[in-house]
């Protein structure tokens, strides 16, 4: 009798798991992630050099960078969020967007930025990880995020 109950329990668990995957499945034609970040600049080549030389972005010959989702220490998600116009989260930038870059070691990265003369606007840590903010030469606020270790 106990073996029969155990078998029914496993069957119920298997059925629940299979139904959960059916409920969560999305039909074709949905967004799978962020495909790029595109910025207008008065001097795109100079801005690309700054991102390469100061932040270490691997700028390609065509002028942009290809960032991998599966890099060591990279968070398992990309955040999209809209803010009200009156919100000051992106201050002191007056741009209508902010870039968030994931980093593997925030303290080491900020030490490199300090050596390059970059001012850190602030730091914060919460349940999701550690954050710091800087501005690029065009005044775009950049959030640097080290995800909490899993």
N, C-alpha and C positions, 0 to 999 in steps of 0.2 A: 504494500500500500504506500509506503514512504517513497519507494522508487517511482511509483506511478505519479504521485504528487510532484516529485522532483522533475519528472519528464514534462508534466503539464506546466510547471513553472518555467522551465527552459523554453518550451514552445510559446508561452505567453510573452516572454522576454524577446524572443526572436521575432514574433509578430509585431510587437510594439516598436522594435528597432526598424523593421522594414516599413512600417506605416510612417514612422517619423521621417525617414528619408524620402518617402513619397510626398508627404506634406511639405517638406522644405525644398523639394526640387523646383527649379524655375523653368519655365518654358523658354525655347530659343528666343533670342532678341533681347538681351538684358546687358547691363553694364557689368564688366568683370573687374574693373580696377582703373586707376589713373593711367592714362597712356602718355602723358607728357605735360610739361609746364612750359608755357611760351610767354616771353616777356618782350615788350617794346622798350627800346632804349635809344637815346640820342647817339650813343656810340657803342653799338653792339659788340664790336671787336674788343674794345677796352673792357667792357663789362665781362665778356667771356674770359679775358686774361685774368681779371680779378677773381672770378669764381675758380679758375684753374690755380692761380698762384697763391691765393689766400685760403680758399676753402678746400683746395685739392680735388675739385671736380675733374674727372678725366675728359677734358675737352678734346673732341675729335677734329680732324682736319676740316670737316664741313661746318664747324662752329658750335656744335652742341655736344651733349654728353648722353651716354646710354647707361642708365643706372639699373642694376639687377635687383629684383625682389628677393632673390634667394641668397643674398650676401650674408655672411656670418653676423649674427647679432641684430639683423634687420627685423623690425616688428612684423608680425604676421598680418598686418592690415595697414591700409592707407586711409586717413581720415578726410572726409569732406564735410564742411560745415559752413553755413551762411550766417553772417552776423548782421544785426540791425545797423543801419547807417550811423546812428548815434553812439554805437559801442566803441570803446577806446582800446580794445585788445590789440589792435594793430598800431597804435600810437607808439612812437612819435611819427611813424610813417604816414604820409597822406595818400599813399597808393590804395587802391580798392581791393588789394589782395595781399596775401602773405604766403611765403614759402616755408614749409616745414621739412627739414632734412633729418633723417634718422642717422645717428652716429653710434659707433660701437663703444666709445669711451669718452663721455662728455668732458671729464676733467682734463684728459690728455689733449682733446681737441681744443678746448678753451686755452690751454697753455700755449699751443701752437698759434692760436689767433692773437694772444697777448704779445707774443714775440713778433708778430707782423703788424702790431700797432692798432688792432681792431678793438673798439670799445664794446664791452659786454653791457647791454642795457639792464639786465637782471637775470636772476636764476630762481628756480622753484622746483620743488619735488612734490609728487603726490603719489597716489596708489598705482598710477600707470607708469611712472618713471620720473626721470629728471629732465628739466628743460632749461634752456638759456636763449637769450634773444640778442641779435645784432642787426645792423643795417648794412645793406650793400651800398656801393657808391651812388646808385640812383635813388637811394632812400627807401628801398623795399625792405620791409622788416622780414627777417629770417628767424624762424624758430628752429632750434637744434634740440633734438629729442633722443634721449637714450631710454629705450623701453626697459621696463622692469624685467629682470631675469625671471624666466619661467621655471 
